[in-house]
Amino acid sequence: MAHARHKRETNARRRPTAAVVAAPVAFVATAAVVTAGVLAGDPVASSDHQLTAQTSGQSSANRAAAALGSVADREASVSRSLPRGAKSAGPTVPKDKAALMLAPAAVRAAVAAARSAKTKLWTTSELNLWSSPREKAEQVGVLAAGEHVLVTGRKVLDREEVVVEGKARWVTAGYLSEEEPPALGGECTNGTSVPDGVSENVKKVHAAVCANFPDISTYGTFRSDGEHSQGLAVDIMVSGAEGWDIAEFLRDNYADLGVSYLIYEQQIWSVERGGEGWRGMSDRGSATANHFDHVHVTTY
């Protein structure tokens, strides 16, 4: 089995979570500082030409705000056309409007508005920081998973804008949440343990689950078959919704915990095929064999 490590895909099947992305708090502030010259150089549809004609007597700032309002209306229409259940990470700006939002004055206004609003979200995974949302942007750093980061609420070309050390930076969309993620650290206080001889990664899995889900009191490790006999696997005895909470917690932190694959409720997720999300398994005949009463974890 190859030990390749893949970043979790945003389109993978997941149990629904309460992840929410901040509203575009800086959008109006951006409109107020974009000049008429920027608008004049931007290709517009016929409806935008009509808008410009109707607002010719207004100030350049008002015309900018009106034009960006037209863009927002179109984006709202696109957002409403998403498949049911799909979650947008914020309004996606058409490519022909990216230059408008990335103008230096617009970026400065977005950063200022974010610092004033003080809206922060949690990173749900380790994220690369980019100098811009464009494809050939320079990577300028990394945000750790579980970091509380200031956001502007703007999204361009499938990246979201954050503010790091006072500067606008961009991260892949879909990995910011209002909910603080559970920590890997913490003390196991319920008296459970795993035996000597199991892998160090099984010990990490037990410690992390025990610290975050202290109501779990039974862990199965050694037995005569497969990876259990090698001390590489652990069964976490749980059922129902909490089982999915634990399975997703382990999947989100698979790299730190050394997880190779997970099985729960006749579904399997593996590092090697991480981009496919949870995959169905054949019926093995019983609740236990189909993993409805425990989360199975195999480690490296």
C-alpha positions in Angstrom: 0.0 0.0 0.0 1.5 3.3 -1.0 1.8 5.9 1.7 0.9 8.9 -0.5 -0.6 11.9 1.4 -3.4 13.9 -0.3 -5.1 17.0 0.8 -8.8 16.5 1.5 -10.9 17.5 -1.6 -13.7 20.0 -1.2 -16.1 18.0 -3.3 -15.6 14.7 -1.4 -18.7 13.2 0.3 -19.0 14.4 3.9 -21.5 14.2 6.7 -23.1 17.7 6.7 -21.3 20.1 9.1 -22.1 23.6 10.4 -19.2 25.3 8.5 -20.2 28.8 7.5 -18.3 31.3 5.5 -18.3 35.1 6.3 -20.4 37.5 4.4 -18.6 39.9 1.9 -18.0 42.6 4.5 -15.6 44.6 2.3 -17.7 44.7 -0.9 -19.2 48.1 -0.5 -16.0 49.6 0.8 -14.2 48.3 -2.3 -16.8 50.0 -4.6 -16.3 53.3 -2.9 -12.6 53.6 -3.8 -12.6 52.2 -7.4 -12.1 55.0 -9.9 -14.0 55.7 -13.0 -10.9 55.1 -15.1 -10.8 51.4 -13.9 -14.4 51.0 -14.9 -13.9 52.6 -18.3 -11.1 50.1 -19.1 -13.2 47.0 -18.1 -15.2 45.1 -20.7 -18.9 45.3 -19.8 -22.1 43.7 -21.1 -24.8 45.7 -22.7 -26.7 46.0 -19.4 -23.6 47.6 -17.9 -23.5 50.2 -20.8 -27.0 51.1 -20.0 -26.1 51.4 -16.3 -23.2 53.7 -17.2 -25.5 55.9 -19.3 -28.1 56.2 -16.6 -25.5 57.2 -14.0 -23.5 59.6 -16.1 -24.4 62.5 -13.8 -23.3 60.8 -10.7 -19.8 60.9 -9.1 -17.2 58.3 -10.1 -17.5 56.6 -6.6 -21.3 56.3 -7.1 -20.9 54.9 -10.6 -18.3 52.4 -9.2 -20.7 51.3 -6.5 -23.6 50.9 -9.0 -21.4 48.9 -11.4 -20.3 46.6 -8.6 -23.9 46.2 -7.5 -24.7 45.0 -11.0 -22.0 42.4 -10.7 -23.3 41.3 -7.3 -26.8 40.9 -8.7 -25.4 38.6 -11.4 -23.4 36.6 -8.9 -26.4 36.1 -6.7 -28.2 34.7 -9.7 -25.4 32.3 -10.3 -25.4 31.3 -6.6 -29.1 30.5 -6.7 -28.5 28.1 -9.6 -26.2 25.9 -7.5 -27.4 22.3 -7.0 -29.5 21.9 -3.9 -27.3 21.3 -0.9 -24.2 22.8 -2.4 -22.5 25.5 -0.3 -20.8 28.5 -1.8 -17.7 30.0 -0.1 -18.9 33.5 -1.0 -19.7 35.3 -4.3 -17.5 34.2 -7.1 -16.3 37.2 -9.2 -16.3 36.6 -13.0 -12.8 36.7 -14.5 -13.5 39.9 -16.3 -14.2 41.6 -13.0 -11.1 40.2 -11.1 -9.0 43.2 -12.1 -11.5 45.5 -10.7 -11.4 43.9 -7.3 -7.6 43.5 -7.3 -6.9 47.1 -8.0 -4.5 48.4 -5.3 -7.1 50.9 -4.0 -9.7 48.2 -3.8 -7.4 45.8 -1.9 -6.4 48.5 0.6 -10.1 49.3 1.2 -10.9 45.6 1.7 -8.1 45.2 4.2 -9.1 48.3 6.1 -12.8 47.2 6.2 -11.7 43.8 7.5 -9.5 45.2 10.2 -12.4 47.5 11.3 -15.0 44.6 11.2 -12.6 42.2 13.0 -14.3 39.2 11.4 -12.3 36.0 11.9 -12.8 32.4 10.8 -11.0 29.2 11.6 -8.9 27.3 9.1 -10.1 23.7 8.9 -7.0 22.5 7.2 -3.4 23.6 6.6 -3.6 26.2 3.8 -1.0 27.7 1.5 -0.9 31.5 1.4 -0.8 33.1 -2.0 0.1 36.7 -3.1 -3.0 36.9 -5.3 -5.9 34.6 -6.4 -4.4 34.3 -9.9 -3.1 31.0 -11.2 0.6 32.1 -11.3 0.6 33.7 -7.9 3.5 33.4 -5.5 3.2 31.3 -2.4 4.2 33.5 0.5 3.5 31.3 3.5 1.4 28.7 5.2 -1.5 28.9 7.6 -1.8 26.0 10.1 -5.0 24.1 10.6 -7.0 25.5 13.5 -5.8 29.1 13.1 -8.1 32.0 13.7 -7.6 34.4 10.7 -9.0 37.8 9.8 -11.1 37.7 6.6 -12.4 40.3 4.1 -15.3 38.2 2.8 -14.1 38.5 -0.8 -13.7 35.6 -3.1 -12.0 35.7 -6.5 -11.2 32.8 -8.9 -11.9 30.1 -6.2 -9.7 31.7 -3.6 -10.7 33.7 -0.5 -9.0 36.8 0.8 -7.5 36.8 4.3 -5.4 39.4 6.1 -2.1 38.2 7.6 0.3 40.7 9.2 -1.7 43.5 7.7 -1.4 42.3 4.2 -4.0 40.8 1.8 -3.3 37.1 1.2 -5.4 34.4 -0.6 -6.2 30.8 0.3 -8.1 28.0 -1.4 -11.9 28.6 -0.9 -13.9 26.2 1.3 -11.6 25.7 4.2 -12.7 28.5 6.5 -15.3 28.0 9.2 -17.0 29.9 12.0 -16.7 26.8 14.2 -13.5 26.3 16.1 -12.1 22.8 15.1 -11.4 20.3 17.9 -7.8 20.3 19.1 -5.6 17.2 18.8 -4.0 17.9 22.1 -5.6 17.6 25.5 -5.7 15.1 28.3 -7.4 11.7 28.3 -9.4 11.9 31.5 -11.8 8.9 31.3 -9.2 6.2 32.3 -9.1 4.4 28.9 -5.9 3.3 27.4 -4.5 1.1 24.6 -2.0 -1.7 25.3 1.7 -1.7 24.9 2.8 -3.0 21.5 0.4 -1.0 19.3 1.8 1.4 16.9 2.7 5.0 18.0 -0.1 6.2 15.6 -2.7 4.0 17.3 -1.6 5.7 20.5 -2.1 9.1 18.9 -5.5 8.2 17.6 -6.6 7.0 21.1 -5.2 10.1 22.8 -6.9 12.5 20.3 -10.3 10.7 20.4 -10.2 10.4 24.2 -9.4 14.1 24.7 -12.2 15.3 22.3 -14.8 12.6 22.9 -14.4 11.5 26.5 -17.7 9.6 26.5 -16.1 6.9 24.4 -15.1 4.1 26.8 -14.2 1.1 24.6 -11.3 0.7 22.2 -10.5 -2.6 20.5 -6.9 -3.2 19.4 -5.2 -6.6 19.3 -6.9 -9.6 17.8 -5.8 -12.4 15.5 -6.6 -11.0 12.1 -5.2 -8.4 9.7 -3.8 -5.1 10.8 -5.2 -5.7 14.3 -2.8 -8.5 14.8 0.1 -6.2 13.8 -1.0 -3.5 16.3 -1.8 -1.1 13.4 -5.6 -0.8 13.9 -8.0 0.3 16.5 -11.8 0.0 16.7 -13.6 2.9 18.4 -16.9 1.5 19.7 -19.6 4.1 18.9 -22.7 4.3 16.8 -25.0 6.9 15.2 -24.1 10.5 14.6 -21.3 10.7 17.0 -19.5 8.0 15.0 -19.6 10.3 12.0 -18.2 13.1 14.2 -15.3 10.9 15.2 -14.7 9.6 11.7 -14.6 13.1 10.2 -12.4 14.3 13.0 -9.9 11.6 12.2 -10.2 12.2 8.5 -9.5 15.9 8.9 -6.4 15.1 11.0 -5.2 12.0 9.2 -1.8 13.4 8.4 -1.0 14.3 12.1 -2.4 11.0 13.4 -0.8 8.7 10.8 -4.2 7.4 9.6 -4.2 5.2 6.5 -7.9 4.4 6.2 -11.2 4.6 8.0 -14.4 2.5 7.9 -17.8 3.4 9.3 -21.3 2.4 8.5 -20.3 0.4 5.4 -18.3 3.4 4.1 -14.6 3.6 3.6 -12.2 6.5 3.2 -8.5 6.0 2.4 -5.5 8.3 2.0 -4.6 6.7 -1.3 -8.1 7.5 -2.8 -8.8 10.6 -0.6 -10.1 12.6 -3.5 -13.0 10.2 -4.0 -14.3 10.9 -0.5 -16.3 8.1 1.4 -16.9 5.1 -0.8 -19.6 2.4 -0.3 -18.6 -1.2 0.6 -20.3 -4.5 0.0 -22.7 -6.0 2.6 -20.7 -8.3 5.0 -23.8 -9.6 6.7 -24.0 -8.0 10.2 -23.9 -4.6 12.0 -20.5 -5.3 13.4 -19.0 -6.6 10.1 -20.4 -3.6 8.3 -19.0 -1.3 11.0 -22.3 0.2 12.2 -21.2 -0.1 15.8 -17.7 1.1 15.6 -15.2 3.3 13.6 -12.4 1.2 12.3 -9.0 3.0 12.0 -5.9 1.6 10.3 -2.7 3.5 10.8 0.7 3.4 9.2 
